[in-house]
Amino acid sequence: MAYRDLNQFIEAIERAGELKRISQPISPILEITEITDRVSKKGGPALFFEKVEGHRFPVVTNLFGSDKRMRLCLGGRSPDEVGGEIKDLLEMEPPDTLWKSIKTLPKLHQLSKFFPRKVEKAPCQEIVLKEPDLGPLPILQCWPDDGGRFITFPVVVTKDPENGKRNVGMYRLQIFGSKTLGVHWHPQKGGAQHFRMAERREEKLEIAVALGPDPATLYSATAPLPEGMDEFVFAGFLRGEPVELVKCTTLSIEVPACSQFVIEGYVEPGERRMEGPFGDHTGFYSLPDLYPVMHVTALTHRKDAVYPATVVGGPPMEDSFLGKATVRIFLPLIRTQLPEIIDIHMPVEGVFHNLVFVSIDKRYPGHARKIGHALWGMGQMMFSKVIVVFDGEIDVQNLSECLWILGANIDPKRDVFFSEGPVDALDHASELPHYGSKMGIDATKKWPEEGFGRPWPKRIEMEPAIKRRIDQLWKSFGLE
């Protein structure tokens, strides 16, 4: 099912026993984070803070912090099922006969249902403040050494200054004042590219920040979509019905009509301000740096608005479930370019980009190195600091098995290879900001054609017949 808005999703996860209401007054300065951190590390429920000190709006955190809630976000489907649906769409070939044309009609009709629909009236504009003040929003300070309060779960919308195509991303925003924010978009992001283009044209760039749209739209802002693919179309695909959009009150930008809050404004060409530090998903504080300044022109919201926030820090946290879902959803897209890939796992300990395990159908000498370099060339996979390539029979979802095979199968001098290029802006270990090295490890069995002259040993395994007999007798042993 498609959730009408975030409110309906909150009701659904509460009925499913996946939400806990906190009725005591709690401060948005550090206290909400401490509670959320403890709960999220245990894989606990979403948290609804009914009374936030100094504010009238409630706060909800840890919305996606379990596999069950991610499944609910995706309309009851697992991320693998969604990935399968993407695969079906990708395999739709151009018709070359009348019969093929007829057979593709249902899929073409399905695609047409995903495009956003414009509306004139919207819940997010029940209250319109043309003299805006961000003070009433219960914006969190998450960690003690943060540079201030940060909006952590924003859906940020900009438009290409030249062709008008929109980009939707999730970039944290630091509160500088009642009408100004710092926009933390990394140089590789779509919003940053729009800003560079606007600066070259010496123009302001309009920017809209939607807080708390429906869950599929909120997730879509985090998704690593191919450049040029509209995030709201992808959200419509996840929902099974279009996202409703409404034009902002002071901008030409359109935002999800069901949002809880919308902050409208612009960034000036050439204007920067120190933003940060911020306790980030790496488990470390990201360092202060110069980022664009957003000037707020309007604030709109629902009468019954709920403020959504995510808390990031040392793993595991809520974002680990978002990352896990993303890998499963987009694996079919990776396979369209690299069909020899069997599975990918990005362990939570690697905070998404630091460690990638991939299993392949090894077909020729040097295949593992080809896969490592190919992945570094694919979108946000360029940030992958360490890629380890295994043979297809290795279960890369099993961290224990991966570490065992990694230690057993490699000769470090022969099997470790390096590359250089863009690194995540949050990587504090690289010698330069945004640029550094990456390491690949070939943990596959080595072939004679790769210069390996010794026999490769067999892995110890029990005979299947013996395993079946002991399975039949197992209960009689009383060992469980």
C-alpha positions as CSV (number, residue, x, y, z in Angstrom):
1,M,0.0,0.0,0.0
2,A,1.0,3.6,-0.5
3,Y,1.0,5.7,2.7
4,R,-0.8,9.0,2.2
5,D,1.7,10.8,4.4
6,L,4.1,10.3,7.3
7,N,1.2,10.4,9.8
8,Q,-0.4,7.3,8.2
9,F,3.0,5.5,8.3
10,I,3.4,6.4,12.0
11,E,-0.1,4.9,12.7
12,A,0.8,1.8,10.7
13,I,4.1,1.1,12.6
14,E,2.4,1.8,15.9
15,R,-0.3,-0.9,15.1
16,A,2.6,-3.2,14.2
17,G,4.2,-2.7,17.6
18,E,7.1,-0.8,16.0
19,L,6.7,2.5,17.8
20,K,7.1,3.7,21.3
21,R,5.6,7.0,22.6
22,I,7.6,9.0,25.1
23,S,5.3,11.2,27.2
24,Q,7.9,12.8,29.6
25,P,9.3,16.2,28.5
26,I,12.6,15.6,26.7
27,S,15.1,18.2,25.5
28,P,16.1,18.4,21.8
29,I,19.6,19.3,23.0
30,L,21.4,15.9,23.4
31,E,18.7,14.1,25.3
32,I,16.6,12.9,22.3
33,T,19.9,11.6,20.8
34,E,20.9,9.7,23.9
35,I,17.5,7.9,24.0
36,T,17.5,7.2,20.3
37,D,21.1,6.0,20.3
38,R,20.4,3.4,23.0
39,V,17.2,2.2,21.3
40,S,18.6,2.1,17.8
41,K,21.7,0.1,18.8
42,K,19.4,-2.6,20.1
43,G,17.2,-2.7,16.9
44,G,14.4,-1.1,18.9
45,P,11.2,0.7,17.9
46,A,10.7,4.1,16.4
47,L,10.3,6.8,19.0
48,F,7.6,9.4,19.2
49,F,8.5,12.2,21.6
50,E,5.2,13.8,22.5
51,K,6.6,16.6,24.6
52,V,9.7,18.4,23.5
53,E,11.0,21.0,25.9
54,G,10.5,24.5,24.6
55,H,8.5,23.4,21.5
56,R,4.9,22.6,20.6
57,F,5.7,20.1,17.8
58,P,6.4,16.5,18.6
59,V,9.5,14.7,17.3
60,V,9.8,11.2,15.7
61,T,13.1,9.4,15.4
62,N,14.4,5.9,14.3
63,L,11.5,5.6,11.7
64,F,13.4,3.1,9.5
65,G,15.5,1.4,12.2
66,S,14.4,-2.2,11.7
67,D,13.9,-4.6,8.8
68,K,10.2,-4.7,9.5
69,R,9.8,-1.0,9.3
70,M,11.8,-0.8,6.1
71,R,9.5,-3.4,4.7
72,L,6.5,-1.4,5.7
73,C,8.0,1.7,4.1
74,L,8.2,-0.3,0.9
75,G,4.5,-1.2,0.9
76,G,5.0,-4.6,2.6
77,R,7.7,-5.7,0.1
78,S,11.2,-6.7,1.0
79,P,14.1,-4.8,-0.6
80,D,14.9,-7.9,-2.6
81,E,11.4,-7.9,-4.0
82,V,11.6,-4.3,-5.0
83,G,15.0,-5.0,-6.6
84,G,13.2,-7.8,-8.6
85,E,10.6,-5.4,-9.8
86,I,13.4,-3.0,-10.9
87,K,15.0,-5.9,-12.8
88,D,11.7,-6.7,-14.6
89,L,11.5,-3.0,-15.8
90,L,15.2,-3.0,-16.8
91,E,14.6,-6.1,-18.9
92,M,11.8,-4.6,-20.9
93,E,13.2,-4.6,-24.5
94,P,12.1,-2.3,-27.2
95,P,9.3,-4.0,-29.2
96,D,10.1,-5.0,-32.8
97,T,6.8,-6.8,-33.6
98,L,3.1,-6.1,-33.1
99,W,2.8,-8.9,-30.6
100,K,5.8,-7.6,-28.5
101,S,4.2,-4.2,-28.6
102,I,1.0,-5.6,-27.2
103,K,2.9,-7.5,-24.5
104,T,4.8,-4.4,-23.4
105,L,1.7,-2.2,-23.0
106,P,1.0,-3.3,-19.3
107,K,4.6,-2.3,-18.3
108,L,4.4,1.0,-20.2
109,H,1.1,1.8,-18.4
110,Q,2.7,0.9,-15.1
111,L,5.6,3.3,-15.8
112,S,3.2,6.1,-16.6
113,K,1.6,5.8,-13.2
114,F,4.8,6.7,-11.4
115,F,5.1,10.3,-12.7
116,P,4.3,13.0,-10.1
117,R,0.9,14.7,-10.1
118,K,0.6,18.5,-9.4
119,V,-2.0,19.8,-7.0
120,E,-3.2,23.3,-6.1
121,K,-3.9,22.8,-2.3
122,A,-1.7,20.8,0.0
123,P,-1.5,19.9,3.7
124,C,2.0,21.2,3.9
125,Q,0.6,24.7,3.3
126,E,-2.1,24.8,5.9
127,I,0.0,27.3,7.7
128,V,2.0,29.8,5.6
129,L,4.6,32.1,7.3
130,K,6.0,34.7,4.9
131,E,7.9,36.2,7.9
132,P,9.6,32.9,8.8
133,D,11.3,32.0,12.0
134,L,13.0,28.6,12.4
135,G,13.0,28.9,16.2
136,P,9.7,27.0,16.8
137,L,11.0,23.8,15.0
138,P,12.3,21.3,17.5
139,I,15.7,20.9,15.7
140,L,18.2,18.6,17.4
141,Q,21.7,19.1,18.7
142,C,22.7,15.5,18.5
143,W,26.2,15.3,20.0
144,P,28.2,17.4,22.6
145,D,30.8,18.9,20.1
146,D,28.3,19.6,17.3
147,G,28.6,23.1,15.9
148,G,25.0,23.7,16.8
149,R,21.6,22.4,15.9
150,F,21.1,20.4,12.6
151,I,18.2,19.3,10.5
152,T,19.2,15.7,9.8
153,F,16.3,14.2,7.7
154,P,15.6,16.9,5.0
155,V,14.4,16.3,1.5
156,V,16.3,19.0,-0.4
157,V,15.0,20.0,-3.8
158,T,16.8,22.2,-6.3
159,K,16.5,22.7,-10.1
160,D,19.2,22.8,-12.8
161,P,19.5,26.5,-13.7
162,E,19.8,25.7,-17.4
163,N,17.3,22.9,-18.2
164,G,15.0,23.1,-15.1
165,K,15.5,19.4,-14.2
166,R,15.1,18.8,-10.5
167,N,17.4,17.0,-8.1
168,V,16.3,15.7,-4.7
169,G,18.8,14.8,-2.1
170,M,19.4,14.5,1.6
171,Y,21.9,17.1,2.9
172,R,22.1,18.1,6.5
173,L,21.4,21.7,7.4
174,Q,23.0,23.6,10.3
175,I,20.9,26.4,11.9
176,F,22.8,29.6,11.7
177,G,20.0,31.9,12.7
178,S,16.2,32.3,12.6
179,K,16.4,32.7,8.8
180,T,19.7,31.2,7.7
181,L,21.1,27.6,7.4
182,G,24.3,26.0,6.2
183,V,23.7,23.5,3.4
184,H,26.1,20.6,3.6
185,W,26.2,19.1,0.1
186,H,29.2,17.3,-1.0
187,P,30.8,18.3,-4.3
188,Q,29.7,15.0,-6.0
189,K,26.0,15.6,-5.2
190,G,23.4,16.9,-7.6
191,G,22.5,19.9,-5.5
192,A,26.1,21.0,-5.4
193,Q,26.3,20.8,-9.2
194,H,23.2,23.0,-9.5
195,F,24.9,25.5,-7.2
196,R,28.1,25.5,-9.2
197,M,26.1,26.1,-12.3
198,A,24.2,29.0,-10.7
199,E,27.4,30.5,-9.5
200,R,28.9,30.5,-13.0
201,R,25.7,32.3,-14.1
202,E,26.0,34.7,-11.1
203,E,22.5,33.7,-10.1
204,K,20.8,32.8,-6.9
205,L,19.8,29.1,-6.6
206,E,16.3,28.4,-5.3
207,I,16.2,25.6,-2.7
208,A,13.3,24.0,-0.9
209,V,13.6,21.7,2.1
210,A,10.7,19.3,2.7
211,L,10.5,17.7,6.1
212,G,8.5,14.6,6.6
213,P,6.9,13.6,3.3
214,D,5.6,10.0,3.0
215,P,8.1,7.3,3.9
216,A,8.8,6.2,0.3
217,T,9.6,9.7,-0.8
218,L,11.7,10.3,2.3
219,Y,13.7,7.1,1.5
220,S,14.0,8.1,-2.2
221,A,16.0,11.2,-1.2
222,T,18.7,8.9,0.1
223,A,18.8,6.6,-2.9
224,P,21.9,6.5,-5.2
225,L,19.9,7.0,-8.4
226,P,21.6,7.3,-11.8
227,E,22.2,11.0,-12.8
228,G,19.1,12.4,-14.5
229,M,16.6,10.0,-12.9
230,D,13.9,11.9,-11.0
231,E,13.7,10.9,-7.3
232,F,10.0,11.7,-7.2
233,V,9.4,9.3,-10.1
234,F,11.4,6.6,-8.2
235,A,9.2,7.3,-5.1
236,G,6.1,6.9,-7.2
237,F,7.5,3.5,-8.3
238,L,8.1,2.5,-4.7
239,R,4.6,3.7,-3.7
240,G,2.8,2.3,-6.7
241,E,1.1,5.6,-7.2
242,P,2.3,9.2,-8.0
243,V,3.8,11.6,-5.5
244,E,1.6,14.7,-5.3
245,L,3.6,17.9,-5.6
246,V,2.6,21.5,-4.9
247,K,4.4,24.7,-5.9
248,C,6.2,26.5,-3.1
249,T,4.7,29.8,-2.0
250,T,7.8,31.9,-2.8
251,L,9.7,29.7,-5.3
252,S,9.2,28.0,-8.6
253,I,10.1,24.7,-7.0
254,E,7.5,21.9,-6.3
255,V,7.6,19.9,-3.1
256,P,5.7,16.8,-1.8
257,A,2.3,18.1,-0.9
258,C,2.0,15.8,2.1
259,S,5.1,17.1,3.9
260,Q,5.0,18.1,7.5
261,F,7.1,21.3,7.1
262,V,8.6,23.1,4.0
263,I,11.4,25.6,4.3
264,E,11.7,27.8,1.2
265,G,14.7,29.9,0.3
266,Y,17.8,30.4,-1.8
267,V,21.5,30.3,-1.8
268,E,23.6,33.3,-2.9
269,P,26.5,32.8,-5.4
270,G,29.8,33.2,-3.8
271,E,28.5,33.1,-0.2
272,R,30.1,30.5,2.2
273,R,30.2,30.1,5.9
274,M,31.9,27.6,8.3
275,E,29.6,24.7,8.9
276,G,30.1,21.9,11.5
277,P,31.6,20.1,13.3
278,F,28.9,17.4,13.2
279,G,28.8,13.9,14.8
280,D,28.4,11.8,11.7
281,H,27.5,8.3,10.6
282,T,31.2,7.4,10.6
283,G,31.2,7.5,14.4
284,F,33.5,10.6,14.3
285,Y,32.9,14.3,14.1
286,S,33.1,15.6,10.5
287,L,35.4,18.7,10.5
288,P,34.1,22.2,10.0
289,D,34.3,23.5,6.4
290,L,32.9,26.3,4.2
291,Y,29.5,25.6,2.8
292,P,26.7,27.6,1.1
293,V,24.2,29.6,3.2
294,M,20.5,29.2,2.7
295,H,18.3,32.3,3.2
296,V,14.8,31.5,4.2
297,T,11.9,33.2,2.4
298,A,9.0,31.2,3.8
299,L,8.1,28.5,6.2
300,T,4.9,26.4,5.7
301,H,3.6,23.5,7.7
302,R,0.7,21.3,8.6
303,K,-1.5,22.3,11.6
304,D,-0.7,18.9,13.1
305,A,2.9,18.7,12.0
306,V,5.4,16.1,13.4
307,Y,9.1,16.9,13.1
308,P,11.1,13.9,11.8
309,A,14.8,13.5,12.7
310,T,17.4,10.8,12.3
311,V,20.3,10.4,14.6
312,V,23.6,9.2,13.2
313,G,26.8,8.2,15.0
314,G,28.9,5.1,15.7
315,P,27.3,2.0,14.1
316,P,24.8,0.4,14.2
317,M,22.2,3.1,13.9
318,E,19.0,3.7,11.9
319,D,21.0,4.4,8.7
320,S,22.3,0.9,8.7
321,F,18.9,-0.4,7.8
322,L,18.5,2.3,5.1
323,G,21.9,1.3,3.6
324,K,21.1,-2.4,3.8
325,A,17.9,-1.9,1.9
326,T,19.6,0.3,-0.7
327,V,22.2,-2.4,-1.5
328,R,19.4,-5.0,-2.1
329,I,17.2,-2.7,-4.1
330,F,20.0,-1.5,-6.5
331,L,21.9,-4.8,-6.9
332,P,19.9,-5.6,-10.1
333,L,20.9,-2.2,-11.5
334,I,24.6,-3.0,-10.8
335,R,24.1,-6.4,-12.4
336,T,22.9,-4.9,-15.6
337,Q,26.4,-3.6,-16.1
338,L,28.3,-6.3,-14.2
339,P,26.3,-9.5,-14.7
340,E,29.0,-11.7,-13.2
341,I,28.3,-10.2,-9.8
342,I,26.4,-12.7,-7.6
343,D,26.0,-10.7,-4.4
344,I,27.2,-7.6,-2.5
345,H,27.4,-6.9,1.2
346,M,28.4,-3.6,2.7
347,P,28.8,-4.4,6.4
348,V,27.5,-1.9,8.9
349,E,30.9,-1.8,10.5
350,G,32.2,-0.3,7.2
351,V,29.6,2.6,7.5
352,F,28.6,2.0,3.8
353,H,31.6,3.2,2.0
354,N,34.6,1.9,3.9
355,L,34.2,-1.9,3.2
356,V,32.5,-3.8,0.4
357,F,32.3,-7.6,0.0
358,V,31.4,-8.9,-3.4
359,S,31.1,-12.4,-4.8
360,I,31.5,-13.1,-8.5
361,D,31.2,-15.8,-11.1
362,K,34.9,-15.8,-11.9
363,R,35.4,-16.3,-15.6
364,Y,38.9,-15.3,-16.5
365,P,42.3,-14.4,-15.1
366,G,42.3,-11.0,-13.4
367,H,38.5,-10.9,-13.2
368,A,38.5,-9.8,-9.5
369,R,40.6,-6.8,-10.3
370,K,38.3,-5.9,-13.2
371,I,35.3,-6.0,-10.8
372,G,37.0,-3.8,-8.2
373,H,37.9,-1.1,-10.7
374,A,34.5,-1.3,-12.4
375,L,32.7,-0.8,-9.1
376,W,34.9,2.3,-8.3
377,G,33.6,3.7,-11.6
378,M,29.9,3.3,-10.7
379,G,28.2,6.3,-9.1
380,Q,28.5,6.4,-5.3
381,M,30.5,3.2,-5.3
382,M,33.4,5.5,-6.1
383,F,33.6,6.2,-2.4
384,S,34.3,2.5,-1.5
385,K,37.6,2.5,0.4
386,V,38.1,-1.3,0.5
387,I,36.6,-3.7,-2.0
388,V,37.1,-7.5,-1.4
389,V,36.2,-9.9,-4.2
390,F,35.3,-13.5,-3.4
391,D,34.3,-16.5,-5.5
392,G,30.7,-17.1,-6.1
393,E,30.3,-19.9,-3.5
394,I,31.2,-17.6,-0.6
395,D,28.3,-16.1,1.3
396,V,29.2,-12.5,1.5
397,Q,26.4,-11.8,3.9
398,N,28.2,-14.0,6.4
399,L,30.9,-11.8,8.0
400,S,32.6,-14.7,9.8
401,E,33.0,-16.7,6.6
402,C,34.3,-13.6,4.7
403,L,37.0,-12.9,7.2
404,W,38.0,-16.6,7.3
405,I,38.3,-16.8,3.5
406,L,40.0,-13.4,3.3
407,G,42.7,-14.5,5.6
408,A,43.1,-17.9,3.9
409,N,43.0,-17.0,0.2
410,I,45.2,-14.0,-0.1
411,D,48.9,-13.4,-0.6
412,P,49.2,-9.7,0.4
413,K,51.9,-8.8,-2.1
414,R,50.2,-10.5,-5.0
415,D,46.5,-9.9,-4.2
416,V,46.2,-6.3,-2.9
417,F,45.9,-3.6,-5.5
418,F,45.3,0.2,-5.2
419,S,43.6,3.0,-7.0
420,E,43.2,6.8,-6.4
421,G,40.3,9.1,-6.9
422,P,37.4,10.8,-5.2
423,V,36.7,9.8,-1.6
424,D,33.8,10.6,0.7
425,A,33.9,14.1,2.1
426,L,33.6,12.6,5.6
427,D,36.8,10.5,5.2
428,H,39.1,12.0,7.8
429,A,42.0,9.7,7.0
430,S,42.7,10.8,3.4
431,E,45.6,13.2,3.1
432,L,43.5,15.6,1.0
433,P,39.8,16.5,1.4
434,H,37.7,14.6,-1.2
435,Y,40.7,12.8,-2.8
436,G,42.5,9.7,-1.7
437,S,43.4,6.1,-2.3
438,K,41.3,2.9,-2.4
439,M,42.3,-0.7,-1.9
440,G,41.1,-3.8,-3.7
441,I,41.7,-7.3,-2.5
442,D,41.4,-10.4,-4.7
443,A,40.2,-13.2,-2.3
444,T,39.3,-15.6,-5.1
445,K,41.0,-18.9,-5.7
446,K,44.0,-18.3,-7.9
447,W,44.3,-20.0,-11.3
448,P,47.4,-21.2,-13.1
449,E,46.8,-18.6,-15.7
450,E,47.3,-16.0,-13.0
451,G,50.7,-17.4,-12.3
452,F,49.8,-19.7,-9.4
453,G,51.8,-22.9,-9.8
454,R,50.7,-24.9,-6.8
455,P,47.5,-27.0,-6.4
456,W,44.7,-25.1,-4.7
457,P,43.4,-27.1,-1.7
458,K,39.9,-28.3,-1.4
459,R,37.6,-26.8,1.3
460,I,36.7,-29.3,4.0
461,E,33.1,-30.5,3.7
462,M,31.1,-33.5,5.0
463,E,29.5,-36.0,2.6
464,P,25.9,-35.1,2.0
465,A,24.6,-38.6,2.8
466,I,26.2,-38.4,6.3
467,K,24.7,-35.0,6.9
468,R,21.2,-36.3,6.0
469,R,21.5,-39.3,8.3
470,I,22.7,-37.2,11.3
471,D,19.9,-34.7,10.6
472,Q,17.4,-37.6,10.9
473,L,18.9,-38.7,14.2
474,W,19.6,-35.3,15.7
475,K,16.6,-34.9,17.9
476,S,17.2,-38.3,19.5
477,F,20.6,-37.1,20.8
478,G,19.0,-34.5,23.1
479,L,21.6,-31.9,22.1
480,E,19.2,-29.0,21.5
